[in-house]
Amino acid sequence: MAKKKKNILKFECTVCKSINYWKRASKKTKKGLELKKFCKKCKKHTIHKVK
């Protein structure tokens, strides 16, 4: 049996607006996800929101 398709969520840095990370998530997950990740462009830990 085939697996269900999952959404690809792209995370955007709130400071420089670059897209650094992505994650596969089920379609039931909420869109307002925030993570504190390392931004390669800013060279520091910033909040990344789902674009």
C-alpha distance matrix in Angstrom:
0.0 3.8 6.6 9.5 12.5 15.5 19.1 21.4 24.6 27.7 30.6 34.1 37.3 39.7 42.8 42.2 39.2 37.3 33.5 33.0 29.7 26.1 23.3 19.6 19.4 17.4 18.8 20.5 22.9 26.4 27.9 31.1 30.1 33.0 33.1 36.2 35.4 37.7 38.5 39.3 41.6 43.6 43.5 43.2 40.8 40.2 38.0 34.9 33.5 30.4 31.4
3.8 0.0 3.8 6.6 9.1 12.2 15.7 17.9 21.3 24.3 27.3 30.8 34.0 36.5 39.5 38.8 35.7 33.8 30.0 29.6 26.4 22.8 20.2 16.5 16.6 14.8 16.2 18.4 20.5 23.9 25.0 28.4 27.3 30.2 30.4 33.5 32.6 34.8 35.4 36.2 38.3 40.3 40.4 40.2 37.9 37.2 35.0 31.8 30.4 27.2 28.0
6.6 3.8 0.0 3.8 6.5 8.9 12.6 14.9 18.0 21.2 24.0 27.6 30.8 33.1 36.2 35.7 32.7 30.9 27.1 26.7 23.3 19.7 16.8 13.1 12.9 11.2 13.0 15.1 16.9 20.4 21.6 24.8 23.7 26.5 26.7 29.9 29.2 31.5 32.2 33.2 35.4 37.2 37.3 36.9 34.5 33.7 31.4 28.3 26.9 23.8 24.9
9.5 6.6 3.8 0.0 3.8 6.4 9.9 12.8 15.8 19.2 22.1 25.5 28.9 30.9 34.2 33.8 30.6 29.1 25.4 25.4 22.1 18.4 15.5 11.7 10.9 8.6 9.6 12.0 14.2 17.5 18.6 22.0 21.3 24.4 25.1 28.4 28.0 30.5 31.0 32.3 34.2 35.9 36.3 35.8 33.3 32.1 29.6 26.4 24.6 21.3 22.2
12.5 9.1 6.5 3.8 0.0 3.8 6.8 9.4 12.7 15.9 19.1 22.3 25.8 27.9 31.1 30.5 27.3 25.7 22.0 22.3 19.2 15.4 13.0 9.3 9.2 7.7 8.4 11.6 13.2 16.1 16.5 20.0 19.3 22.2 23.0 26.3 25.7 28.0 28.2 29.4 31.0 32.9 33.5 33.2 30.9 29.6 27.1 23.7 21.9 18.5 19.0
15.5 12.2 8.9 6.4 3.8 0.0 3.8 6.5 9.3 12.8 15.7 19.1 22.4 24.5 27.7 27.4 24.2 22.8 19.1 19.3 16.1 12.3 9.6 6.0 5.5 4.8 6.1 9.4 10.1 12.9 13.2 16.5 15.6 18.5 19.2 22.6 22.1 24.6 24.9 26.3 28.1 29.7 30.3 29.8 27.3 25.9 23.4 20.1 18.3 15.0 16.0
19.1 15.7 12.6 9.9 6.8 3.8 0.0 3.8 6.2 9.6 12.7 15.8 19.4 21.3 24.5 24.1 20.8 19.7 16.1 16.8 13.9 10.2 8.3 5.6 5.4 6.0 5.9 9.4 9.2 11.1 10.4 13.8 13.2 16.1 17.2 20.5 20.1 22.6 22.5 24.1 25.4 27.0 27.9 27.5 25.1 23.4 20.8 17.3 15.2 11.7 12.3
21.4 17.9 14.9 12.8 9.4 6.5 3.8 0.0 3.8 6.5 9.8 13.0 16.5 18.8 21.8 21.1 17.9 16.4 12.7 13.2 10.4 6.7 5.7 4.6 6.4 8.7 9.3 12.3 11.1 12.5 11.0 13.8 12.6 14.7 15.3 18.3 17.4 19.5 19.1 20.5 21.9 23.6 24.5 24.3 22.2 20.7 18.5 14.9 13.3 10.0 10.4
24.6 21.3 18.0 15.8 12.7 9.3 6.2 3.8 0.0 3.8 6.5 9.8 13.2 15.3 18.4 18.1 15.0 13.9 10.5 11.2 8.5 5.5 5.2 6.1 6.9 9.7 10.1 12.3 10.1 10.5 8.4 10.6 9.3 11.1 12.0 15.0 14.5 16.9 16.5 18.4 19.6 20.9 22.1 21.5 19.2 17.4 14.9 11.3 9.6 6.3 7.3
27.7 24.3 21.2 19.2 15.9 12.8 9.6 6.5 3.8 0.0 3.8 6.5 10.1 12.6 15.3 14.6 11.5 10.2 6.7 7.8 6.1 4.4 6.6 8.9 10.5 13.5 13.9 15.9 13.4 13.2 10.4 11.7 10.3 10.9 11.4 13.7 12.7 14.5 13.5 15.2 16.1 17.5 18.9 18.7 16.9 15.0 13.0 9.2 8.2 5.6 5.7
30.6 27.3 24.0 22.1 19.1 15.7 12.7 9.8 6.5 3.8 0.0 3.8 6.8 9.3 12.1 12.0 9.4 8.5 5.7 6.4 5.2 5.7 8.0 11.2 12.3 15.5 16.1 17.4 14.3 13.5 10.8 10.7 8.8 8.2 8.3 10.2 9.5 11.4 10.5 12.9 13.7 14.6 16.0 15.4 13.4 11.2 9.3 5.5 5.2 4.6 5.9
34.1 30.8 27.6 25.5 22.3 19.1 15.8 13.0 9.8 6.5 3.8 0.0 3.8 6.3 8.8 8.4 5.6 5.5 4.3 6.4 7.4 9.0 11.8 14.8 16.0 19.0 19.2 20.5 17.4 16.0 12.8 12.1 10.9 9.5 9.8 10.8 10.1 11.2 9.3 11.7 11.5 12.2 14.3 14.0 12.6 9.9 8.4 5.1 5.4 6.2 5.9
37.3 34.0 30.8 28.9 25.8 22.4 19.4 16.5 13.2 10.1 6.8 3.8 0.0 3.8 5.5 5.8 4.8 5.5 6.4 7.2 9.1 11.6 14.4 17.8 18.9 22.0 22.4 23.4 20.0 18.4 15.4 13.9 12.5 10.0 9.6 9.3 8.6 9.1 6.9 9.8 9.3 8.9 11.3 10.6 9.5 6.7 6.2 4.5 6.7 9.1 9.3
39.7 36.5 33.1 30.9 27.9 24.5 21.3 18.8 15.3 12.6 9.3 6.3 3.8 0.0 3.8 6.1 5.6 8.2 9.7 11.0 12.6 14.8 17.1 20.3 20.8 23.6 23.6 24.1 20.7 18.5 15.5 13.4 12.7 10.0 10.6 10.2 10.8 11.6 9.8 12.8 11.7 10.4 13.2 12.0 10.7 7.1 6.0 5.9 6.9 9.9 10.1
42.8 39.5 36.2 34.2 31.1 27.7 24.5 21.8 18.4 15.3 12.1 8.8 5.5 3.8 0.0 3.8 5.8 8.3 11.0 12.0 14.4 17.1 19.9 23.2 24.1 27.1 27.2 27.9 24.4 22.3 19.3 17.2 16.3 13.4 13.3 11.9 11.9 11.6 9.2 11.7 9.8 7.8 11.1 10.3 10.3 7.3 8.1 8.7 10.6 13.5 13.4
42.2 38.8 35.7 33.8 30.5 27.4 24.1 21.1 18.1 14.6 12.0 8.4 5.8 6.1 3.8 0.0 3.9 5.6 9.1 10.5 13.6 16.4 19.6 22.9 24.3 27.4 27.5 28.7 25.5 23.6 20.4 18.9 18.0 15.4 15.2 14.0 13.1 12.1 8.8 10.2 7.5 7.0 10.7 11.2 11.9 9.6 10.7 10.2 11.9 14.1 13.2
39.2 35.7 32.7 30.6 27.3 24.2 20.8 17.9 15.0 11.5 9.4 5.6 4.8 5.6 5.8 3.9 0.0 3.8 6.6 9.2 11.8 14.0 17.2 20.2 21.5 24.4 24.2 25.6 22.6 20.8 17.3 16.3 15.7 13.9 14.2 14.0 13.3 13.1 10.0 11.7 9.7 10.1 13.4 13.7 13.6 10.9 10.6 9.0 9.7 11.1 9.6
37.3 33.8 30.9 29.1 25.7 22.8 19.7 16.4 13.9 10.2 8.5 5.5 5.5 8.2 8.3 5.6 3.8 0.0 3.8 6.1 9.3 11.8 15.3 18.5 20.4 23.6 23.8 25.5 22.6 21.4 18.1 17.6 16.4 14.7 14.3 14.1 12.4 11.7 8.4 9.2 7.7 9.4 12.1 13.2 13.3 11.4 11.7 9.4 10.7 11.5 10.2
33.5 30.0 27.1 25.4 22.0 19.1 16.1 12.7 10.5 6.7 5.7 4.3 6.4 9.7 11.0 9.1 6.6 3.8 0.0 3.8 6.1 8.1 11.7 14.8 16.8 20.1 20.5 22.4 19.7 18.9 15.8 15.8 14.4 13.2 12.8 13.4 11.5 11.5 9.0 10.0 9.9 11.9 13.8 14.5 13.9 12.2 11.8 8.6 9.5 9.4 8.4
33.0 29.6 26.7 25.4 22.3 19.3 16.8 13.2 11.2 7.8 6.4 6.4 7.2 11.0 12.0 10.5 9.2 6.1 3.8 0.0 3.8 7.1 10.6 14.1 16.5 20.1 21.2 23.0 20.0 19.7 17.1 17.0 14.7 13.2 11.7 11.8 9.1 8.7 6.8 7.5 8.8 10.9 11.8 12.5 11.9 11.2 11.3 8.6 10.6 10.9 11.0
29.7 26.4 23.3 22.1 19.2 16.1 13.9 10.4 8.5 6.1 5.2 7.4 9.1 12.6 14.4 13.6 11.8 9.3 6.1 3.8 0.0 3.8 7.0 10.6 13.0 16.7 18.1 19.9 16.9 17.1 15.0 15.2 12.6 11.7 10.1 11.1 8.6 9.5 9.0 10.3 12.3 13.9 14.3 14.4 12.9 12.2 11.6 8.5 9.9 9.5 10.6
26.1 22.8 19.7 18.4 15.4 12.3 10.2 6.7 5.5 4.4 5.7 9.0 11.6 14.8 17.1 16.4 14.0 11.8 8.1 7.1 3.8 0.0 3.8 7.0 9.7 13.2 14.7 16.8 14.2 14.9 13.0 14.2 11.8 12.0 11.2 13.2 11.4 13.0 12.8 14.1 15.9 17.6 18.1 18.0 16.2 15.2 13.8 10.4 10.5 8.8 9.9
23.3 20.2 16.8 15.5 13.0 9.6 8.3 5.7 5.2 6.6 8.0 11.8 14.4 17.1 19.9 19.6 17.2 15.3 11.7 10.6 7.0 3.8 0.0 3.8 6.3 10.0 12.1 13.9 11.5 13.0 12.0 13.6 10.9 12.0 11.3 14.0 12.8 15.0 15.6 17.1 19.2 20.6 20.9 20.3 18.0 17.1 15.2 12.1 11.7 9.7 11.6
19.6 16.5 13.1 11.7 9.3 6.0 5.6 4.6 6.1 8.9 11.2 14.8 17.8 20.3 23.2 22.9 20.2 18.5 14.8 14.1 10.6 7.0 3.8 0.0 3.8 7.0 9.4 11.7 10.2 12.5 12.2 14.6 12.5 14.5 14.3 17.3 16.4 18.8 19.3 20.8 22.8 24.3 24.6 24.1 21.7 20.7 18.6 15.4 14.4 11.8 13.4
19.4 16.6 12.9 10.9 9.2 5.5 5.4 6.4 6.9 10.5 12.3 16.0 18.9 20.8 24.1 24.3 21.5 20.4 16.8 16.5 13.0 9.7 6.3 3.8 0.0 3.8 6.5 8.1 6.7 9.5 10.0 12.6 10.9 13.6 14.1 17.5 17.5 20.4 21.2 23.1 25.1 26.1 26.5 25.5 22.7 21.4 18.8 15.9 14.3 11.6 13.7
17.4 14.8 11.2 8.6 7.7 4.8 6.0 8.7 9.7 13.5 15.5 19.0 22.0 23.6 27.1 27.4 24.4 23.6 20.1 20.1 16.7 13.2 10.0 7.0 3.8 0.0 3.8 5.3 5.8 9.3 10.7 13.8 12.8 16.1 17.1 20.7 21.0 24.0 24.8 26.8 28.6 29.6 30.2 29.1 26.2 24.7 21.8 19.0 16.9 14.0 15.9
18.8 16.2 13.0 9.6 8.4 6.1 5.9 9.3 10.1 13.9 16.1 19.2 22.4 23.6 27.2 27.5 24.2 23.8 20.5 21.2 18.1 14.7 12.1 9.4 6.5 3.8 0.0 3.8 5.6 8.1 9.3 12.9 13.0 16.6 18.4 22.1 22.6 25.7 26.1 28.3 29.6 30.6 31.6 30.4 27.6 25.6 22.5 19.6 16.9 13.7 15.0
20.5 18.4 15.1 12.0 11.6 9.4 9.4 12.3 12.3 15.9 17.4 20.5 23.4 24.1 27.9 28.7 25.6 25.5 22.4 23.0 19.9 16.8 13.9 11.7 8.1 5.3 3.8 0.0 3.8 6.5 9.2 12.0 12.4 16.1 18.1 21.9 23.0 26.4 27.1 29.6 31.1 31.6 32.5 31.0 27.8 25.8 22.5 20.0 17.3 14.6 16.5
22.9 20.5 16.9 14.2 13.2 10.1 9.2 11.1 10.1 13.4 14.3 17.4 20.0 20.7 24.4 25.5 22.6 22.6 19.7 20.0 16.9 14.2 11.5 10.2 6.7 5.8 5.6 3.8 0.0 3.8 6.5 8.9 8.7 12.3 14.3 18.1 19.4 22.8 23.6 26.4 27.8 28.1 29.0 27.3 24.1 22.1 18.7 16.4 13.9 11.5 14.0
26.4 23.9 20.4 17.5 16.1 12.9 11.1 12.5 10.5 13.2 13.5 16.0 18.4 18.5 22.3 23.6 20.8 21.4 18.9 19.7 17.1 14.9 13.0 12.5 9.5 9.3 8.1 6.5 3.8 0.0 3.8 5.6 6.7 10.5 13.3 17.0 18.7 22.2 22.8 25.8 26.9 26.8 28.1 26.2 23.0 20.5 16.9 14.9 11.8 9.8 12.2
27.9 25.0 21.6 18.6 16.5 13.2 10.4 11.0 8.4 10.4 10.8 12.8 15.4 15.5 19.3 20.4 17.3 18.1 15.8 17.1 15.0 13.0 12.0 12.2 10.0 10.7 9.3 9.2 6.5 3.8 0.0 3.8 5.6 9.1 12.2 15.8 17.3 20.5 20.5 23.4 24.1 24.2 25.8 24.2 21.3 18.5 15.0 12.5 9.1 6.6 8.6
31.1 28.4 24.8 22.0 20.0 16.5 13.8 13.8 10.6 11.7 10.7 12.1 13.9 13.4 17.2 18.9 16.3 17.6 15.8 17.0 15.2 14.2 13.6 14.6 12.6 13.8 12.9 12.0 8.9 5.6 3.8 0.0 3.8 6.6 10.2 13.5 15.6 18.9 19.1 22.4 23.0 22.5 24.1 22.1 19.0 16.1 12.4 10.7 7.3 6.6 9.1
30.1 27.3 23.7 21.3 19.3 15.6 13.2 12.6 9.3 10.3 8.8 10.9 12.5 12.7 16.3 18.0 15.7 16.4 14.4 14.7 12.6 11.8 10.9 12.5 10.9 12.8 13.0 12.4 8.7 6.7 5.6 3.8 0.0 3.8 6.8 10.5 12.4 15.9 16.6 19.9 21.0 20.6 21.7 19.6 16.4 13.9 10.3 8.5 6.1 5.9 9.5
33.0 30.2 26.5 24.4 22.2 18.5 16.1 14.7 11.1 10.9 8.2 9.5 10.0 10.0 13.4 15.4 13.9 14.7 13.2 13.2 11.7 12.0 12.0 14.5 13.6 16.1 16.6 16.1 12.3 10.5 9.1 6.6 3.8 0.0 3.8 6.9 9.4 12.9 13.7 17.2 18.3 17.4 18.4 16.1 12.7 10.2 6.6 5.7 4.6 6.7 10.2
33.1 30.4 26.7 25.1 23.0 19.2 17.2 15.3 12.0 11.4 8.3 9.8 9.6 10.6 13.3 15.2 14.2 14.3 12.8 11.7 10.1 11.2 11.3 14.3 14.1 17.1 18.4 18.1 14.3 13.3 12.2 10.2 6.8 3.8 0.0 3.8 6.0 9.7 11.3 14.8 16.4 15.5 15.9 13.4 9.9 8.3 5.6 5.2 6.6 8.8 12.2
36.2 33.5 29.9 28.4 26.3 22.6 20.5 18.3 15.0 13.7 10.2 10.8 9.3 10.2 11.9 14.0 14.0 14.1 13.4 11.8 11.1 13.2 14.0 17.3 17.5 20.7 22.1 21.9 18.1 17.0 15.8 13.5 10.5 6.9 3.8 0.0 3.8 7.1 9.3 12.8 14.5 13.1 13.0 10.1 6.4 5.5 4.4 5.9 8.8 11.7 14.5
35.4 32.6 29.2 28.0 25.7 22.1 20.1 17.4 14.5 12.7 9.5 10.1 8.6 10.8 11.9 13.1 13.3 12.4 11.5 9.1 8.6 11.4 12.8 16.4 17.5 21.0 22.6 23.0 19.4 18.7 17.3 15.6 12.4 9.4 6.0 3.8 0.0 3.8 6.4 9.6 11.9 11.1 10.5 8.4 5.4 5.8 6.3 6.5 10.0 12.3 14.7
37.7 34.8 31.5 30.5 28.0 24.6 22.6 19.5 16.9 14.5 11.4 11.2 9.1 11.6 11.6 12.1 13.1 11.7 11.5 8.7 9.5 13.0 15.0 18.8 20.4 24.0 25.7 26.4 22.8 22.2 20.5 18.9 15.9 12.9 9.7 7.1 3.8 0.0 3.8 6.4 9.0 8.3 6.9 5.6 4.2 6.2 8.5 8.8 12.6 14.9 16.6
38.5 35.4 32.2 31.0 28.2 24.9 22.5 19.1 16.5 13.5 10.5 9.3 6.9 9.8 9.2 8.8 10.0 8.4 9.0 6.8 9.0 12.8 15.6 19.3 21.2 24.8 26.1 27.1 23.6 22.8 20.5 19.1 16.6 13.7 11.3 9.3 6.4 3.8 0.0 3.8 5.5 5.4 5.5 5.7 6.0 6.5 8.8 8.6 12.1 14.3 15.2
39.3 36.2 33.2 32.3 29.4 26.3 24.1 20.5 18.4 15.2 12.9 11.7 9.8 12.8 11.7 10.2 11.7 9.2 10.0 7.5 10.3 14.1 17.1 20.8 23.1 26.8 28.3 29.6 26.4 25.8 23.4 22.4 19.9 17.2 14.8 12.8 9.6 6.4 3.8 0.0 3.8 5.7 5.0 7.4 9.0 10.1 12.6 12.0 15.3 17.0 17.5
41.6 38.3 35.4 34.2 31.0 28.1 25.4 21.9 19.6 16.1 13.7 11.5 9.3 11.7 9.8 7.5 9.7 7.7 9.9 8.8 12.3 15.9 19.2 22.8 25.1 28.6 29.6 31.1 27.8 26.9 24.1 23.0 21.0 18.3 16.4 14.5 11.9 9.0 5.5 3.8 0.0 3.8 5.5 8.3 10.5 10.7 13.2 12.7 15.7 17.5 17.3
43.6 40.3 37.2 35.9 32.9 29.7 27.0 23.6 20.9 17.5 14.6 12.2 8.9 10.4 7.8 7.0 10.1 9.4 11.9 10.9 13.9 17.6 20.6 24.3 26.1 29.6 30.6 31.6 28.1 26.8 24.2 22.5 20.6 17.4 15.5 13.1 11.1 8.3 5.4 5.7 3.8 0.0 3.8 5.5 8.1 8.3 11.4 12.0 15.3 17.8 18.0
43.5 40.4 37.3 36.3 33.5 30.3 27.9 24.5 22.1 18.9 16.0 14.3 11.3 13.2 11.1 10.7 13.4 12.1 13.8 11.8 14.3 18.1 20.9 24.6 26.5 30.2 31.6 32.5 29.0 28.1 25.8 24.1 21.7 18.4 15.9 13.0 10.5 6.9 5.5 5.0 5.5 3.8 0.0 3.8 7.2 9.1 12.6 13.4 17.1 19.6 20.3
43.2 40.2 36.9 35.8 33.2 29.8 27.5 24.3 21.5 18.7 15.4 14.0 10.6 12.0 10.3 11.2 13.7 13.2 14.5 12.5 14.4 18.0 20.3 24.1 25.5 29.1 30.4 31.0 27.3 26.2 24.2 22.1 19.6 16.1 13.4 10.1 8.4 5.6 5.7 7.4 8.3 5.5 3.8 0.0 3.8 6.3 10.0 11.7 15.5 18.4 19.7
40.8 37.9 34.5 33.3 30.9 27.3 25.1 22.2 19.2 16.9 13.4 12.6 9.5 10.7 10.3 11.9 13.6 13.3 13.9 11.9 12.9 16.2 18.0 21.7 22.7 26.2 27.6 27.8 24.1 23.0 21.3 19.0 16.4 12.7 9.9 6.4 5.4 4.2 6.0 9.0 10.5 8.1 7.2 3.8 0.0 3.8 7.1 9.2 12.9 16.0 17.9
40.2 37.2 33.7 32.1 29.6 25.9 23.4 20.7 17.4 15.0 11.2 9.9 6.7 7.1 7.3 9.6 10.9 11.4 12.2 11.2 12.2 15.2 17.1 20.7 21.4 24.7 25.6 25.8 22.1 20.5 18.5 16.1 13.9 10.2 8.3 5.5 5.8 6.2 6.5 10.1 10.7 8.3 9.1 6.3 3.8 0.0 3.8 6.4 9.8 13.2 14.9
38.0 35.0 31.4 29.6 27.1 23.4 20.8 18.5 14.9 13.0 9.3 8.4 6.2 6.0 8.1 10.7 10.6 11.7 11.8 11.3 11.6 13.8 15.2 18.6 18.8 21.8 22.5 22.5 18.7 16.9 15.0 12.4 10.3 6.6 5.6 4.4 6.3 8.5 8.8 12.6 13.2 11.4 12.6 10.0 7.1 3.8 0.0 3.8 6.6 10.2 12.3
34.9 31.8 28.3 26.4 23.7 20.1 17.3 14.9 11.3 9.2 5.5 5.1 4.5 5.9 8.7 10.2 9.0 9.4 8.6 8.6 8.5 10.4 12.1 15.4 15.9 19.0 19.6 20.0 16.4 14.9 12.5 10.7 8.5 5.7 5.2 5.9 6.5 8.8 8.6 12.0 12.7 12.0 13.4 11.7 9.2 6.4 3.8 0.0 3.8 6.9 9.0
33.5 30.4 26.9 24.6 21.9 18.3 15.2 13.3 9.6 8.2 5.2 5.4 6.7 6.9 10.6 11.9 9.7 10.7 9.5 10.6 9.9 10.5 11.7 14.4 14.3 16.9 16.9 17.3 13.9 11.8 9.1 7.3 6.1 4.6 6.6 8.8 10.0 12.6 12.1 15.3 15.7 15.3 17.1 15.5 12.9 9.8 6.6 3.8 0.0 3.8 6.2
30.4 27.2 23.8 21.3 18.5 15.0 11.7 10.0 6.3 5.6 4.6 6.2 9.1 9.9 13.5 14.1 11.1 11.5 9.4 10.9 9.5 8.8 9.7 11.8 11.6 14.0 13.7 14.6 11.5 9.8 6.6 6.6 5.9 6.7 8.8 11.7 12.3 14.9 14.3 17.0 17.5 17.8 19.6 18.4 16.0 13.2 10.2 6.9 3.8 0.0 3.8
31.4 28.0 24.9 22.2 19.0 16.0 12.3 10.4 7.3 5.7 5.9 5.9 9.3 10.1 13.4 13.2 9.6 10.2 8.4 11.0 10.6 9.9 11.6 13.4 13.7 15.9 15.0 16.5 14.0 12.2 8.6 9.1 9.5 10.2 12.2 14.5 14.7 16.6 15.2 17.5 17.3 18.0 20.3 19.7 17.9 14.9 12.3 9.0 6.2 3.8 0.0
